Amino acid sequence: YTSLSENQAHYEALGDVITEYVYQRLEEKEGMKKLYVPEDVPREEATFIFSSTEKLDKPKKLLVLIHGSGVVRAGQWARSLIINDCLDSGTQIPYIDKGRELGYDVLLLNTNDNYRTVKGARKSIRGSRNPTEHAVTVLEKHILASNPESVAIVAHSYGGVVTVELAQRYPEFFRDKVFAVGFTDSVHASSLVPEVLKKIGRNWVTAKDPLDTPLTITKHDIPRHSAGHIKHEMTSYSCMSALFEFLESRYAEFRGRKTDTGGASEPQSKKVKGDEL
């Protein structure tokens, strides 16, 4: 007989092993590079993100993946799926592979990795004390600094909250560089959504309807489509084909606008229609 607390301890220990395994697989099998954040402290006091290249430099197409809240770390969508289903559904590896196939550089955030134990004391990681601060740090030090030509974001669950906060803080970046945001069952508050996200975003949510079926929304929120699944943690995996079709459709439109205007981005207010697949 094992107690509930023992079972929980075993589950958490397994979770720690899975996190390390996913990190290792990202580097060894996916060829992702571990970039430390911040760079100017001992590595044991820093967190890290993963990038498809050692240093991003004017990426033509950059795909940024942001997981949800809780125990998940960079490279994971849902620890429970990794344990109970498979690596494909629970990790971001299929997104990395598909993104690369379509010509994207890929960047994985690690928004829940906020503390380190140093000399017996638990301390916050500078610049990553919470999910939004981590995302802001990565945006400024890695994404903006690389001067990307275009950016797409995929954000699951609480990652949607983080993305909405980024869009509020960096309106020009989202207007000029971010051509699409794919949310998967995001938990953001619709009242906080900036206009720009309503035009470049789509949220695939739990529903019994077939994949990508448009769902009723309020005019104050990001368009909602069916993720083709009724389980929250499965939405990223189940909607992947529709999400990438959306990204590529939006990218073609973004490229067309830049060509039409000689390289300058057309005002977002003129582009409302045309993003339905």
N, C-alpha and C positions, 0 to 999 in steps of 0.2 A: 504494500500500500504506500503510495506517495501522496503527500499533502498537496493542496493547491499551490502553496507558496513554493514547494519544491519543483512542481511542474512549471511554474512561471519562471523560476530561476533557470531551469533547463532550457526553456524556450528562449529566454534572453541570451543565454550563453550560445545557443545555436544561432541566434540573430547576429551576435558579434562575429561568429565564424563566417557567416554568410556575407557580412559587410566586407570583411577582409578578403574573402574569396572573390567578390565582385570587383573590388579595387584591383586585385592581382590580375584578374581576367581582362579588365579594361586595358591594363598596361601590356600584358604579355600576349594576349590573343587579338585584341582589337587595335593594338599599337597606339593607344591614347597616351598622351604625355601628362604627367602630374605636375601642376604648377602651384607653388606654395603662395599662400595669402595670409599675412603680408610677407613680402620677400626679405625684409630687413630684420627679421628676428630668427633665433634658432628654430630649426624645423620642428622640434618637439613642442614649440609654443605657437605654431601656425596651423591653419587648416590648409586645404588644397582643393583645387578644381581639376578637371580633366579637359584637355584640348587635343584636337586631332593634329595640331602642329605645335612645335616647341615654342614658337612665338608667332602670334597672329600678326600679319602684315598686309593691310589693305585687302582683306578677304572679299572675293566677289559676291559670295553668298555665305552668310554665317547663320547656323542653326544653334539656338540656345535652348537647352533643356532644363526646366525647373521642376523639381519634384514637390510633393506636398509636405505636410508637417509631420512631427513625431519621430519615429526611430529610423526612417529611411535616410539614406545618404546618397552621395553622388553615384549615378549609375542605376539607381533603384526607383521603381514606381511604387511597389508594394511588397514588403517583406513577407507578408502572409502568402502571397501568390508564389514567391520563390520557394517557400517551404512546402506549400500544399498543392501547387500546380506545376509551374516550370519556370526556367530562367527567362524564356521568351516573353511570357506574359508579365512577369514581375520586375524585369529589368528594362533599362533603356537601350540595351544592345540592338534590338531590331530597328529602333529609331536611328541609332548611330550608323548602322549598315545602310539603311535606306537613304539617309541623308547624304552619306558619302557617294552612294551610287548616283544620286542626282546632282552631285557637284558642290555640295556644301562642305565648308569647314564646320566642325561641331565643337561646342563648348558645353560642359556639364557643370552646373552649379552645385554647391554642397551646403545649402542654406541652414541645415539643422546642426551643423558641426560648429558649436559655439563656445566650447570650453576645453581647457586642457588642465591636467593635474601636473603641476611643476613643483618639485621638491616638497611633495605632500600637500600642497595647497591648490585648490581648484580656482582657476582664474579664467576670466573671459578672454577670448581671442580678439585682439585689437582689429577693429574694422569688420568683425563678424560676430558681434555680441548677440545678434538676433537675425532672423532670415532676411528682413529688408535691408539691414545694414550690410550684410554679406553681399546681397545682390547689387547694392549701390557701389560697394568697393570694387566688385568684379566689373561692373559696367564702366566705371571710371578708369580703372587701372589696366584693364585688358580689352574691353570692347571699344570704348571711345578712343582709347590710345592707339588702337590698330587701324583706325580710320576705315571702317568697313564700307563697301559700296552698298550693300543691302543686308538686312537682318530679318530673320524669322524667329519667333519664340514659340515654344510649346510648353504649356504650364498646366500641371495637374493639381486639382484640389486647392490647398492653401497656396500653391505656387501662383494661382490666379490672383490672390490677394496681393502677393508680392509684385506681380506684373502690373496690376492696376496702380500700385503706389509708385512704381518706376515711371509709368506713363504720366502720372501727375507731376512728378519731379523733373522729368526730362521731356517736355512736350515737343521741343524742336527735333530731338533725336527720333522720337516716334513718328513725327510728321514726315521727316525727310529720309530716314533710313529704314525704319521698320515697315516692311510691306505686308506682313501677316502675323497674326497671333492665333495659334490654335490652343484653345482651353479645353481641358478634359475634366468635366464635372467640377468646374471651379466653384469655390465657395465665397467669391467676392460679393460685396454689397452693391447692388445695381445703382444705388444713389451716388456712389463714388466714381462711377465709370466715366472717364473723359470722353468727349465726342469722338476723338480720333480712334479709340478702341472699338467703337460701335461700327466703324467703317472698315477696319482692317481685321477684326476679330470674329471668331465663331466659337461657340461653346458646345462641345458634344457632351450631352448629359444622359444620365440613366433614363431609359424609357423602354417600353415594350415594342415601340414602333420599329420598323426596319431601319437599318443603318442609314444615317444622313437625312432622315425625314425631317423637314422643317417643323418646329414646334412653336406654339404660340408664345409670344414674348411681350413685354411692355416696351414702349418706345424708348425707355430710359436704360435698357440693358443691351448687352451683346447678343446678337442672334443666336438662338439655341436650336441645335439639331440633335436627333437621336444618336447616341453612341452605339446603338444596336445591342445593348446589354443592360440588365437591371441591377448589376452589382457595381457599386462605386469604384472599387479598386480595379475592376476589369476595363474601365472605360478607355484608358490610354491605349491598351492593346487592341481592343475590339474596334475602335474607330480609326486605326492607323491608316488604312488605305484611303478612306475619305479625307482624312486630315491632310495627307500629303498631296492629294489631288487639289485640295483647296489652296495649299501653299503654292503649288506650281501654277495654278490659275492666277493667283494674286501676283506671283512673280512676273508672269508674262505681261500682266497689265502694268505693273510697276516699270518694267523695262520699256514698254510701249510709251508710257508717259514721259520717261526720261529722254527717249529718242525724239518724241514729238516736240519737246521743249528745249532741245539742244543740250540736254544734260541736267537742266534744272527740273526739280520736281514740281508737278502741277499742284496748285492749291487743293488741299484735301476736300474742301467743301464742294468741288465740282465733281468729285468721284464718289457717287453713292451707289449707282447700279452697276451691274456687270460682274459682281463677285459671286453670283449664284452658279452652281455647277449644273 
